[in-house]
Amino acid sequence: MKKFILLIILIPNISLASDGIWKGFFDINGHGAYDFTAIIDKNNIYAFTETAKTICLGQIEFPKDEFKTNLDMYILDGTKFSTAVIQGKVIENAMSGKFVTQPAVDTGNMYFVNINNKVISTKEKLSNSPWVGKNNKTDIKISFDNDNNIQGSDSNNCNYYGRLSALNNFVYNVEIEIASCGTSDGFYYGMGYSYNNGSKKSLDITAIGNSFSLLINLTN
């Protein structure tokens, strides 16, 4: 069974407190649960599930204490394979709802909570020492200068350039160019966030390009 990934990002129009990072789970036709992380800035949504290696993006509306969103869903090769409509309730720092996907009619439930208290503020400078990790299964090393400009490479000898810029106190805007990498060459746009991970710091980035998608986890 193909694993669908639902990535959600929520912002109640009654408050900008929904900006930031949300984590939770969802099921598909009663099977699961699958992890997901949603990154939110205003009404813009990028989300991912590490289990299903899927990225979603879209926008969300908040009529009163409810939410409704339409999402486009992509696998990591950049292919859009589905759309989802999600509706639910907003209760303080938690969101719960139900979704339906098209063209395959899959349904499920989802629940997620805000984790901004664990996220490192974008006002704090990223370390200049190398960040190492994975882009999907590919080893990657990236460094940031004092303006958060990106320079890096991976185990396939691809080069990475670009920049992170703050969208709000918790979320970075991500612009990445991949070069010397054949069909992966091009520009990728998305969101990311940094958080404490034991004695180290981690940085998660999700971005979508014309041909492929990126799901990068780095540690410093």
N, C-alpha and C positions, 0 to 999 in steps of 0.2 A: 504494500500500500504506500502510495506516495505520501510523504509527510508534508503537510501544509504548515506554513508558518504564519502566525498572526502577530503582527507587530503593531503595537498601539501606543499612541502618545496622546495625552489628554490635557486639556486646558479649560477649566471652567471659566466662562466669561464673567463670573462674579469675582474672580480673583486671579492674579498672575502667579499665585502660589503653586499652581500646577506645573509651571516651568521646571524642568529638571529631569530626573531619572526615576523611572518606575520599573519595578521588577515583580514578576508573578508567574502564572502558569495558565495553560489552557488545555482543553481536551478536544479531540476530533471524533465525532460520532460516538462519544462515550469512551474512547480510548485515550490514554495519556497517563499522567499529565506531562506536557511539554513546557520547557522553560521559555521565557521571553523577557527581553529588556526593551523598554520604550524610552526614547530620548525626545524631549518636547521643548520647543520654543514657540511661544504664542500659539498659533493654530497649526504649526508645521510639525510633522511627525516623521521620524525615522525610527525603525525598530528592527530587532533581529531575534532569532532563536538559534542558539548554538547547537542544539540537538538536531534540528532540521536543516541547518545551514541555509536559512532563507532570510531575505531582507524585505521589508515593506516600507512604503512611504505614502503619505497622503495628508489630509487635513481633517480637522474635527470641529464639530459644532456643539455648543452646550446650551440647549434650551432648558432653562431653570436648573433643576438638580439632576438632569439627565445628560447623556452624550450620544452623539451619532457620528459615525465616521465612515468614509469610503476609502479603501486602501488598495493600492496596486502591489502585487506580490512578485518577487523576483528570486530565482535561484542564483547561485554564485557565478554561473557562467553569463549572467546578465539577462537571461531570458525571462520575460514577464509571462507567468504561467497561470495567474488567477487574479481575481479581485475579491474583495470581501466587504460586506456591510456589517458593521458592529453597532449595536445599540445597548445601552445599559444605564445604570445609576451611578451617581457620584455621591459618596458618603465620606465626608471629611477627607482623609488622606488615602482613601481606597476607592477603586473603581471595580465594578463587576458588571458583566453583560453577556450577551449571546451574539454569535456571528453566523453568517451564511456566506459560503463562497460560490463563485460562478467561474467557469461553466459547469464544473463538477459541483453538484449540490452537496457540500459537506456542512455540517452544523456542529456547534460546540459551545462550551461555556468558558469564560475567562475571568481571572481575578488578579489584580495587581495593586501594589502599595508603593507609596513614594519613599525613596531612600536617600533624599537629599542630605540627610544628616551624616551619611557615610561618604559623600562626594567631596572632593577637594575643590575649593573655589577656583574659578578661572582667573581670579585676581592674583593667585599665587603663581610665580614663575615655574615653568616646567624645567626640570633638571637639564643642564647642558651635556651631561654624560650620556653615553649611548643607551637607548631603550631597545630591548631585544624581545623577540616573541615570534608570533606566527601570523601570516596572512593565509587563512584556511590551513593548509598543511605545509606551507612554504616558510622556511626560516627567514626572518627579516630583522634588520638592524636600522634604526632611525635615530638621528640626532636633531636637536632643536637649538637655534641660536636665541639670543635675548629677545627677539621679536617673534619667536615661535615659527620661524621659517624652517622648513623640513629639508633634510638631505639624508638619503639612505640608500640601501641596496638589499637584495635578497639572495637566497641560495641559487636562484636561476640567473644570476647576474643582471637582474633588472634594476634600474635606477629609479629612485623616488625623490620627487621635489614637491614643493607646495607650501602651505601655511595653515596654521590653526589660528582662529580669531574668536574672541568671546562673543557669544550671542546673549547670554545672561550669566548669572553667578555660577551656574552649574554646567552649562553646555557650550561646547566649541563648535563653530562652523568649520568644516573641513574642506579644503581644496587640495587635491593631490594630482600630480602629473606623473605617470609612469612612462619611462623611456628605455630604449634599447632592449625591448621585451617582446618584439614581434606583434602578435595580434592583441596583446594586452596594452600596448601603447595607447595613451590618451589621457583625458582629464576625467577625474572622479570627484563627485560632490556629495557631501553628507554631513554627519554630525558625530561628535565624540564627547567623552567625559573621562576624568581622572578620579581615582579613588584609592584609599588606603587598602593594602592587601598584605596583612601581617606586618612585617618589618619593612616591606617594600611598597612602592607605589605602582599602580597599574593604569593603563590608558587603553580604553576600548574605542575603536573607530569603525563606523559603518558608512559606506559610500557606494554610489552607483555611477557607472560610466556608460558609454554607448555600447560597449561589447561585453563587459564583465562587471561584477560587483565585488566589493572588498569587505571583508570582515576580519579586522586586525585587532589582536590583543597583544599589548606591549607591557613589559615590566622594567622598572628602573631600580 
